[in-house]
Amino acid sequence: MRLQLLHFLRDYFANDLDVTATAKQCALHPNTVRYRIKRIEEALHASLCSPAVITEIHLSLDNLVSAPTDAAPTQAGPATSTP
């Protein structure tokens, strides 16, 4: 569900915080868009009307999108030291 909300938030920002345009793009009712925005604000304990919050989230989303997804996870082995 969190991933779905991240995609929704990216769409919301791409539509310049326009509820109606976001609803059309996501094939949702405008009230559903408002509900999701409210859920996100409650989870973040912050308002999506705040320019500082919007900037921080937007930059974070950009970093998530640009992060390499094909990197294989590595397991930490025992620490070795060379003399």
Buried (B, 14 or more C-beta within 10 A) or exposed (E): EEEEBBEBBBBBBEBEEBBEBBBEBBEBEBEBBBEBBEEBBEEEEBEBEEEEBBEEBEEEBEEEEEEEEEEEEEEEEEEEEEE
